[in-house]
């Protein structure tokens, strides 16, 4: 099939701003449904604009594919403010696409991360021509796993995004003199090359590199907002799910930095989307993937060829999955996708795909595994036990958290610049630290499947005004290798939501640490482990323990942390245990 390409096709928004798109379409005469994506990373860069899908195949299967630069980015006019204009601009673009002479009038949207969110925001405006979406690894609310994580700032991801993904085009727009542009770009390049040093810079609100570059004003404005600021609500889906009236296929990864919000989007739209038929037409697939990485090797683990986007379950690739979804909703073809289970997950450990009827799984048995000391006060390094036995009168486990020497991030659901930063990584060198407590079961006599949401209930005290507590779920192999599965953090000041709590004063406080979710079969002779600490840097900013943060201060105090596990304060992790169907 011959494919026609229209470059920089203009689309005028309701306020007169012109956005530009590239349009790929069949050469043959006729009207075709449109697949649209709207992104801030340049429609002209295949790594971003095509990414994990073969757009040529989409066209060959009878679709018009439109890739548009969002407002204020690359070819499009206007000023860029992350997410602010995407709902209305999305509506206008969908209806423009539907009106094109070669369009059938039916539009679907696809894309991941930022351009997964442009779909959902557009859907909240209910453009009449939008028939289905396929949001991959995307957001729900910036305070729930993007800019912030339960009160902690997503430092590494935020700084990486603004320097690598956003700043270059903003610099090109601002500095039109070639000499000046070259000088500024050299500063940017040097900053990216030394980003590990910039992770440590505080206060972040005075970040000299970004101020010298003279761009990304939004970055500093965002830092000034309190967590409870109503401005966050403008781009949040939390109160808008009931306005969405299109079928959606949600795509996630167990090691994706936006896993929590992807699952939230599915579960909330499955219960709150407008109309029973729409709620029934939500689907979810979660593979052993990282953000934008759908390969069979993630971090230090290989999950098999059937885990790859190129050969999912040895049946099809991601492009074909998209084609079948949109064929059903935009062409009325019987692609059998409506008959398939609403949930498809990859169970790590056994390394198999499995169809499910809901999320979380209805047959889940939520089992508390309690933290135990080994008989004497733990001074760090971790020698505790983890079991289903409730604790008695046990001594506390104590450690010192020093913001100048935070626990380094090692794998996980991360998205920041560095070497081998993502996915499952052997945690043993982290567990050697004095500020990391480790609680481990005895070797398992039989396999134990953990599939679903995971939360740690932790009773702790500290001698400072504010602090953080972190937790990780680990699969320990017989040879001692310790692979991380899930992790989380809670900032004491925001332990009960977006409204800050008063300063701590030494009291014992119950914290809930959300580890999002996983699906893993702990095999026989493996052990289940929980790590507890107070930092995970640079994934999250290091709490300064003073009541202020790295956003607005550089002064810090060390914190003496005490973890309780006794009859009164039974610290534990709640594991979603799945019994075998056999």
Buried (B, 14 or more C-beta within 10 A) or exposed (E): EEEEEEEBBEBEBEEEBEBBBBBBBBEEEEEBBBBBBBBBBBBBEEEBBBBBBBBBBBBEBBBBBBBBBBBBBBBBBBBBBBBBBBBBBBBBBBBBBBEBEBBBBBBBBBBBBBBBBBBBBBBBBBBEBBBBBBBBBBBBBBBBBBBBBBBBBBBBBBBBBBBBBBBBBBBBBEBEEEEEBEEBBEBBEEBBEEBEEBBBBBBBBBBEBBEEBEBBEBBBEBBEBEBEEEEBEEBBBEEBBBBBBBBBBBBBBBBBBBBBBBBBBBBBBBEBBBEEEBBEBBBBBBBBBBBBBBBBBBBEBEBBEBBBBBBBBEEBBBBBBBBBBBBBBBBEBEBEBBEEEBBBBBBBBEBBBBEBEBBBBEBBEEBBBBBBBEEEEBEBBBBBBBBEEEBEEBBBBBBBBBBEBBBBBBBBBBBBBBEEBBBBBBBBEBBEBEBBBBBBBEEBEEBBBBBBBBBBBBBBBBBBBBBBBBBBBBBBBEEEBBBBBBBBBBBBBBBEEBEBBEEBEEEEBEBBBBBBBBBBBBBEEBBBBBBBBBBBBBBBBBBBBBBBBBBBBBEBBBBBBBBBBBEEBBBBBBBBBBEEEE
